[in-house]
Amino acid sequence: MAAFSVFFCDQERCSIQPVRAMDPDHAIAQVRSSHPDLRRVAVVPDELLKGVDPLQLLEEWIQARG
C-alpha cells in the first residue's frame, strides 16, 4: 500500500490525515469512514510532498477554495 496525505474539510475544520491505501479513492474512503460529512477533499501521494511543508500547503489549499 502507498502512503497518501488526505486534505479535507468537514463541518468542523480542515485538516490533513496520513493514510496507507491502495489508491486515491481508497484513501478518501478511509477518511470518509471517520469523517462522513466531508465537504472538500484532495489526495496527494506522499512522494510528491518531499520538501514541501504540508501545513503550509493545507493553508494555501484552504484559501484557494474561494
N, C-alpha and C positions, 0 to 999 in steps of 0.2 A: 504494500500500500504506500501511496505517496503522501507527502506532507503538504498541507494546504493551510492558508490563513483565510478564514471566512470573515469578511467585513459585513456587519449587519446593523440594522436599526430595527427596533421593535417599538412598542408603545412607550416604553420607559427610557430607553437610552440607545446609544450607538456604541458598538464595541467590536473587538476582534476576538475570534476564537480559533485557536490552532486545532486542527483535526488531522487524523490519518484516514485517508479514504481511497477508494478505487479510482474515482474521477470527480470532477467538479460537482456533478449532480448528486453524487453520494455524499460529498462534503456538505452541501446545502441540506440534504435530508437529515444528516446528523444534527446540525444546528437547529433545524426546524423542530426536531423531536423535543428539544429542551426550551425552545423559544417559538411556540406555534404561531404567534402573531407577528411574524416578520413582515416588515413594510418595505424594506430595501435590503438587498443582499448582493455581494460580489465575492468571488472566489479567486485567490491568487496562489499559484504554486509557490511554495516557499523558496524554491531555487531562483525565482525571479526577484525575490526580496533581499538577496545578498547585497549588503552595502546600503540598504535603504532603512530608514527609521520608520518602523511600522506605525508608531503613534503619530508621527508627522503625516504619513500617508493617510491614516484614518481621518485626521483633522482636515486635510485637503479634500478627501472624499466626501466628508460631511458638508463642507462648504460648497462643493460642486453640485449638490443636489438641486439647487435653485434653477 
